[in-house]
Amino acid sequence: MRAPVRPEGARQAAPRADAAGARQGGPPGARPMTVQDLDAVLAIEIRAYDFPWTRGNFIDSLAAGYWTVLRLDAAGQLLAYAVAMPALDEMHLLNLTVAPAHEGQGHARALLDALQAHCRAQGIVTLWLEVRPSNERARRLYARRGFRAVGLRRGYYPAPQGRREDAIVMSLALPAPEGGHALD
């Protein structure tokens, strides 16, 4: 997760939630991201980050078959999204973003829960991510979830005024699936 900037709200309404999330007064719903969702996703992305992903980054992730999920409120408004890249028995969380107006409401935790459940179902044993040192809120969340700092990527992120910011590499060991290692 990258450090967010102050929001102004999305320019376009998000797609409708799935049946469970679309009920009047129902809990937030979740579903995979599609190309049709990208206007709503990008409206949040550009408000959340000084250096947002591009439409091309999201299209490439979808085309590659990466794990994606949207979190939607009961009215179908996009609250948060995540993108993760599988590789053998590992998963790399590439983007986890909560709409700035909806931060601190448990949406990032819910997306991490969904990702970890997917990883367990797929026999994935390690989850990786990078986070800016300046993104203290995300670092605290990841630490509470059991992620451990395992390295540093110097100059990984773009920063204001042409500078670069390091990335803290974090990993989380997930329980091995019953019956042994995923690649056995």
C-alpha positions in Angstrom: 0.0 0.0 0.0 1.2 3.5 -0.8 0.7 6.7 1.2 -2.7 8.2 0.2 -3.3 11.9 -0.6 -6.5 13.7 0.4 -9.6 12.6 -1.5 -12.3 14.4 -3.4 -14.6 11.5 -4.1 -15.0 9.3 -7.2 -16.0 10.9 -10.5 -18.1 7.9 -11.6 -20.3 5.5 -9.8 -18.9 2.0 -9.3 -20.5 -1.1 -10.7 -23.3 -2.8 -8.7 -22.3 -5.2 -6.0 -23.0 -8.9 -6.2 -26.3 -10.3 -4.9 -25.0 -10.6 -1.3 -23.6 -7.0 -1.2 -26.5 -5.4 -3.2 -29.2 -6.0 -0.6 -30.6 -2.9 1.0 -28.7 -2.5 4.2 -26.6 -5.6 3.5 -23.0 -6.1 4.3 -20.2 -5.1 1.9 -19.9 -7.4 -1.0 -16.9 -8.6 -3.0 -16.3 -9.7 -6.6 -13.5 -10.0 -9.1 -12.4 -6.8 -11.0 -13.2 -6.5 -14.7 -12.1 -4.1 -17.4 -15.6 -2.4 -17.0 -14.6 -1.5 -13.5 -11.5 0.5 -14.4 -13.0 4.0 -14.5 -14.2 3.6 -10.9 -10.9 1.9 -9.8 -8.9 4.7 -11.4 -11.0 7.4 -9.9 -9.9 6.0 -6.5 -6.4 5.3 -7.5 -5.6 8.8 -8.6 -7.1 10.3 -5.4 -5.3 7.8 -3.1 -1.7 8.1 -4.5 0.7 10.8 -5.7 2.0 8.2 -8.2 -1.0 6.0 -9.2 -1.1 2.9 -11.3 -2.2 3.5 -14.8 -5.1 2.0 -16.7 -2.5 -0.1 -18.5 -1.1 -1.5 -15.2 -4.6 -2.7 -14.3 -5.4 -4.0 -17.8 -2.1 -5.9 -17.8 -2.9 -7.5 -14.4 -6.4 -8.5 -15.6 -5.0 -9.9 -18.9 -2.4 -11.9 -17.0 -5.1 -13.5 -14.8 -3.8 -12.0 -11.5 -6.1 -12.3 -8.5 -8.2 -9.2 -8.2 -11.1 -8.3 -6.0 -13.4 -5.3 -5.5 -15.0 -4.4 -2.2 -18.4 -2.8 -2.7 -20.9 -1.3 -0.2 -24.6 -2.4 -0.1 -25.4 0.3 -2.8 -22.7 -1.0 -5.1 -20.2 1.9 -4.5 -16.6 0.8 -4.8 -14.8 1.0 -1.4 -11.5 -0.8 -2.0 -9.7 -3.2 -4.3 -6.7 -5.5 -4.4 -4.5 -7.0 -7.1 -2.1 -9.9 -6.4 0.2 -11.9 -8.6 0.6 -15.7 -8.1 3.9 -17.5 -8.7 4.0 -21.2 -8.0 3.3 -21.5 -4.2 3.7 -17.8 -3.5 1.5 -14.7 -3.9 2.7 -11.1 -4.3 0.3 -8.4 -3.2 0.8 -5.6 -5.8 -1.9 -3.1 -4.9 -4.3 -2.8 -2.0 -6.2 0.5 -2.0 -9.1 1.8 0.1 -11.0 4.8 -1.1 -9.6 7.6 1.1 -13.1 8.6 2.3 -13.6 5.0 3.5 -10.2 4.4 5.3 -10.2 3.0 8.8 -13.4 1.0 8.4 -11.9 -2.5 8.0 -11.9 -2.7 4.2 -8.2 -3.4 3.9 -8.5 -6.1 6.6 -11.4 -7.7 4.7 -9.4 -7.7 1.5 -6.4 -9.3 3.2 -8.8 -11.9 4.7 -10.1 -12.7 1.2 -6.6 -12.9 -0.2 -5.4 -15.2 2.5 -8.4 -17.4 2.1 -7.7 -17.6 -1.6 -4.1 -18.4 -0.9 -5.0 -21.2 1.4 -7.4 -22.7 -1.1 -4.7 -22.6 -3.8 -2.0 -24.1 -1.6 0.0 -20.9 -1.5 2.4 -20.8 1.4 4.0 -17.3 1.3 2.5 -13.9 0.8 4.8 -11.1 -0.2 4.4 -7.3 -0.5 6.2 -4.0 -0.5 5.2 -1.0 1.5 6.6 2.6 1.8 8.3 3.3 5.1 6.2 6.5 5.1 3.0 4.5 5.0 2.8 3.9 8.8 -0.9 3.0 8.8 -0.3 0.1 6.3 2.8 -1.0 8.0 0.9 -1.3 11.3 -1.9 -3.2 9.6 0.5 -5.7 8.0 2.5 -6.2 11.3 -0.8 -6.9 13.1 -1.6 -9.5 10.4 1.7 -11.3 11.1 3.8 -9.9 8.2 7.5 -9.5 8.9 9.9 -7.1 7.3 12.5 -9.3 5.5 14.3 -6.8 3.2 14.5 -3.4 1.7 14.4 -2.3 -1.9 16.3 1.0 -2.2 14.7 3.7 -4.3 11.8 1.4 -5.3 9.0 4.0 -5.3 8.8 7.4 -7.0 8.6 10.3 -4.6 7.9 14.0 -5.0 10.5 16.4 -6.5 12.1 13.6 -8.5 13.3 11.7 -5.5 12.8 8.0 -4.7 11.5 6.2 -1.6 12.6 2.8 -0.4 10.3 -0.1 -0.1 10.1 -2.4 2.9 9.7 -6.0 1.7 7.4 -8.0 4.0 6.3 -11.6 4.0 3.8 -13.8 5.7 4.1 -17.5 6.0 0.8 -19.2 5.5 -0.1 -22.6 6.9 0.7 -25.4 4.5 -2.3 -27.1 3.0 -3.3 -30.4 4.5 -1.5 -33.3 3.0 1.8 -31.4 2.5 3.4 -28.8 0.3 1.4 -27.4 -2.6 4.0 -28.6 -5.1 4.3 -32.2 -3.7 
